[in-house]
Amino acid sequence: MGAGCAFLTQALLARELGPVEFGAFATAFAMVSLLVPIAGFGVAPYWLKVFGQEGWGAIRFFPSSFRFVLISTLCVIMALIGWAAFGPHDESFRLIIVILSAYVFGQVSLELVSSKFQLEERYFQLALWQFLPHFVRLALVIILIFWLTDGGSVANVAYAYAVVAIGLLMFGFFSLSKMSNGDFDLKGHTKLIAQSNEWIPDIKTVILHSWPFGLAGVFHLIYFQSDIILVKYITGLETAGVYNVAFTIMVAVLLFPGIVYQKFLLPKMHRWANHDRERFYLVYKQGNLIMLILGIVAMLLIWIIAPWVVPFIFGEAYQEAISLLMILAVSAPILFIASSVGATLVTQSHMKTKVKLMGLVAILNIILNLVLIPDFGSEGAAVSTVISNAFLLLIYFIAAENLVFKKEGVGQCEKRQ
């Protein structure tokens, strides 16, 4: 439902704003999103790992975690405002970046509270928490477009996104305050009484443990959506707007494996990786097969329905997005499987390896974009995305088989013999 709301929001904005203004909004939003992982820099996903390892003992990380999140978030906001002021932008684009900088507050709150719900295995609350921002943004965009005269401007849309972000911040502050005071129902671990002489990590310790998760988020966004930014600066806002239509459809499709592995299975996989290796290996093997089948189905469906879905939902002005979507659809089975394989690299001591692999893919993606976009435009960006995703899956699989499951693989072969 959240994906549906996000999709409808982008469709309405594309039709209302037109390719040029939609391209401006999409580029500014992608730019802000690219810096979101630096705010908190991996604290939320690191909570899943450390609680999977230590259980209740990991609550000692809370005080320094919250201080680090506050400091890093403020630094990101200042960086965005600085880029808006001194970057190569017109006044309208500067204003959009400044307004959308509030989005950082909302996403940090969203991620931290999501980790809390995951650790508590409160999946209905997690689903509702993930759904509500998309729903409220859709509602506000509908009001702007259909009820307010000249309401559907880029600046007004940015203000709507900022309002939702502030709401997330307020609820997140309330929920996380209760969590830090001990109102927290961790699942899967026996509750222990904290010792008065227990070592309390400082901010430096939190950074040393969480940075791989934060850097992974940055690298993911670089090879996943930096194309939009580069298309804007190399070919212009209109092309970026068209490209973002194809990208929006792919985001909706790829949300499914993200929910399965990042929201539902990840805290369990941290626990299985440390305490139930047989189940951990079984989930990996079966997950790869299931994701391959579902990814192929998704790719075929996109190829079949894209020619009429794009103009019907987004408008005739985005006809060029059809060919882009046909190319990007090849990434569906690739990224479905990569979600399964990559989730295993988050566990135990393998996260730093995963970050290095993601960094290689991010570098490859930027190089390919800089080479292909000047000559082939947005189609070059789409091709670079598919190549980058294929390379990502290849190196993920090699790492998982040779680092994470080397012993399990040998064991399974011996059993079969």
N, C-alpha and C positions, 0 to 999 in steps of 0.2 A: 504493500500500500504506500509505503514511503517512497519507493522507486516510482510508482505511478504518479504520485503528487509532484515529485521532482521533475518527472518527464513532462507532465502537463504544464508546469510552471515555465519550463524552457520553451515549450511549444507556443504558449501564449506570448511570451516575451519576443520570440522570433517573429511571430506574425505582427505584433503590435509595433515593435521597434524598427523592423527592417534590417537587412544584412549589415549596414554600416554601424548603426547604434547598437545592435545586438552584438556585433563584433567588438565594439568598445567595452560593453559590459562584460562579455565573456572573457576578454583579455585581462581586464582589471581583476575580475573574480579569480581567474587562474593564477594571476600574479600573487594575490593575497593568499590563496590556498597553498601556493608553493612554499610560503613562509610559515604556515600554521604548524608543521611538525617541529619547528625550532622553538616554538612556545611550549615549554614543558619538556621538550627534547627527549621524548621517549619514556617519560615517567609512567603514563597510563599503561602502556603494554608491559613495562618492566614490573609493575605491580603484579600482573598475572604470573610472571615467571618467578618472582621472589616468594610470593605466597604459595605457588606450587611446590617450591623447594622447602620453605621454612614453616609453612602454615601460619599459625597465630603469631609466631615470633617475628614475622615481617612487619607487624604494626609499628615497630620502632623506626621504620623508614618514613612514617607519615610527616612528622614535623618538618624535617629538612626537605622532603618532597614538595610540600605546599609552599615553602619559602622559595625554592628554586623555580617552581612553576610561575609564581608571581613575578620574580625578577626577569626571567626569560621572556614572559609574555609582554611586559612593558618594553623590553628591548626591541622586540619584533614590531610593536606598534610604532615606536620612535623611528625604526628603520623604514617602515612603510611611509610614514609622513615625510621623512627626509627624501625618499625616492620620489614621492609625489611632488615635492617642492623643487627639486633640482634635476629631475630626470627630463628627457626630451619629450615632454607632453604639452598638449594645449590645456587651457584652463578647465574645460569640461572634464577631460580625462583625469586631471589632478584631483578635482572634487570627488569623482567616483572612487578613486583609490583611498582618499582620506575617509570617506564615509564607510566604505567597505572594510576599513581596518578594524572596525568594531566586530566584524565577523570572527576575528581571531579569538576574542574573549569567549564568544559563544561556542566555538569548536573545542577550545581547551576544556570548558565546562562539560561539554557533551562527551568528550573522550574519557575524562576522569570519572564521571558518574557512570558511564557505560562499563568501565572496568569494575567499579563497585558492584553493579548489578550482576556482572559476569561472575565475580568471585562469590557472590551470594546465590548464584544460579537462579536468579529471579528473572526468568526469560520473558515473561509477559511484560513486566515493567521495563525491561531492556528494549523490547520491541516497541512499546508505546513511547518510550523516551527517544528512540531513534526516529519514530514516525512523526511525532508532533512538530518538529521544526519544519519539515517538508510541507506538512498540512497547513500550518499557519502562514508560511511564505506563499503558498498557493492562494490561500484565502485573501491575503493582503494584495497580491498581484491582481486578483479578480476584482477587488474593490477599486484599485487604482485604475484599471482599464475600463470597467463597465459602469462605475458609479461616480467617478470624479472627472470633471472636465479637465482635459489635458493632464490627467493623472499619470498616464503611462509614459513618463519621461524616464531617461536613464537614471537621473539623480533621484527621482522618487522611488524607483525600484531599489536603488542602493539603500535609501533610507528604510525601506521595508525590511530588507535583509538585516540592517543594523538593529532595528527594533526587536526582531526575533533573537538576535545574538544577545542583546541585553537581557531579554527574558530568560534565556538559557543560563546566563551568568548569575542571575538572581536565584533561580532555583538550584543551580549547581552549588552556590555558596551555602545555601541552607542545608542541602543534602550532605555535602562534604564536611561541613562543620559538625554535624551529628556523627559522621563516620570517625572524625578525628577525636571525638570525645568518647569513643568506645561503643557507639550505637551501630554495630556492624555484625552481620550474621554470616561469617565465613563458612562455606560448605566444604565437606570432604576432609576436614582436619579436626582433631580433638582440641578443644579449647584449653590453653595453658595459662597459668597465672604468671604475669610478667614479674621478673626479678628486679629488685631495686638497683642492683649493680650491673644491670644489662647494658651493654655498649649501645649508645645511640649514634647512628651515622650522622655525619655533617653533610653540608651541601656538596662538598667536593666528592665525598663518597657516592652520593646519589648520582652525580654527573658521571663518575667513572663507571657506574653500572648501567645507567640509562642511555648513554650517548649512542650505542649501536642502534637502539630502537628509534631514536630521534633521527639519526642519519639515514636509516632505512626508509623512514617516511619521506624525507627530502628526496632521496634517490628515486623512490617509487613515483613521486609526482613529476620528477624531471623526465623520466622516460614514458610516463603515462599521459601527461597533459602539457608539458612545456612546448609541445608542437604549436598549440594555439598562440602562445606568446610570440614564438619565433615567426609564425606565419603573419601575425599582425605587423611586426617590425620590418619584415622582409617584403611582404606583398601587399599589406594594407588591411584596413578594418573590415572591408566587405568580404574579402576572402576568409578572414578569421571567423566572421559570423557564419559563413556557409560551412566551414570546417567544423565549427562547434555543434552544428546540427547533427552531423554524423557522429561526433564524439558523444553527444548527449544520449543517443540511442545505444551506443556501445556501453556507456556507463550503466544504463538501466539493465542491460543484459548481464553485465559482469557483476552486478550487485549480488546475484545469487551465490556464487562460490565465496564471495567475501563474507556474506552472512554466515554460511555454513562453517567456514574455517576461522574467521577472525572474531566472530561474535559467539558462536555456539560451542565449537569444538576446542578452540585454543586453550582456555583454562584447563580443560580436561586433558589435552595433549601434554601440557606441562606436567600434570600429575602422573600421567601414564609413562611419560619419558623417564621419570625418576623412580616410579614404583610398580609399573606393570608393562614391561617391555614387549611381552607377547601381544597384548592388545594394541599397543602403540604401533607395532609393525603391521598387524592385521588391518588397522584403520588406514594406514598408508597405502598398502597394496590394493585394498578394495576401493579406497577413495580415488586412486588414480584411474581405475577402470570406469567407475561411475562418472567421474568428471570428463573423461574422454568421450563417452557416449553422449552425455548432456551437452558438451561443447560442440560436437558435430551437429547435433539436432539444432542448437541455437544458430550456428552458422548457416545451415540450410534454410531455416525459417527466415533469417535476415535476407538472404539472397532472393527468396520467393516474394516476400512482402514489401521489400524496400521500394520498388518502383512506384507503388501506389500509396504507401504509408507516408513517405516524406512529403510529397506535394499536398496530400490530403490534410495532414496534421500541421505541417509547418508553413505551407504556402508554396505557390509556384515559383517564388523568388529563390527557392533553395533547391532547384532541380539538380544543380551541380553536386549537391551532397549525396545523391544516389550513388554515383560512381565511387565516391570516397568511402561510403558505407560498405559497398561491395568489397573493397580492399580491406578495410578494417575488420570486416566480419571474419576474415581468416584467423584473426587473433583470438576468436572465441574459444575453440578447442585448446589452443595453446595456453591461454591464461587460465582456463578452467583447471587444466592439469597442473599448471604452475602454482595455483592456489593450494592444491593438495601437497605437492612436493615441497613447496616453500614453507608451508606451516611446520614441517618437521625441523627445519633449520633454525627456527626461533627458539627451540628448546635447548636446555642444558647449556653447554659452552659453545654452541655452534653459531650464535647470533653474529659474532664478529666476522665469521666466514661469510655469512649471508650478506652482511653489509658490504664487504669487499666485492662480492659478485654483483650486487646491485649497483655499486659504484662503477664497475666496468661497463655495465649495460647503459647507465646514465651517460657516461662519456661517449660510448658508441652511438647512442641516440642523438646527442648534440652534434657530433661530427657528421652523421648521416643527414641530419636536418640542414646543417650549413652547406653541405654539398648538393643535396637534392632539391631543396626548396627554391633556390634562385633559378634553377633551370626548369623544374617541373611543378612548381607552385605547391598547392595543397595536396595534390596527388603524391608528390615527393615526400611530404610529411607523413602521409598515410603509409607509404611503403616503408619508410624508416621506422615507423612504429611496429609494423608487422615483423620486420627483420630483428628489431631489438627484442621483441617479445619471444621470438623463436630462440634467440641466443640466450635469453634469460632462462627459459625452460631447460635448454640443453645443459647449462652449467649448474642449475639447481639439481637436476637429476644426477649428474656426475657426483656432485658433492653429497647428496643424500645417500647414494648407493655406497660411496667409498668412505664416508665419514660417519654418518648417523647410523646406517644399518649394515655396516660391514660384517659385524658378528652375527646379526640376525640372518643375513643372507646366507652365510655359511651354514648356520644352524638349520635353516629351512632346507637347504640342499641335502644335508646329512639325513634329515628326517625322511625326505622323499626316497633317498637311496636305500 
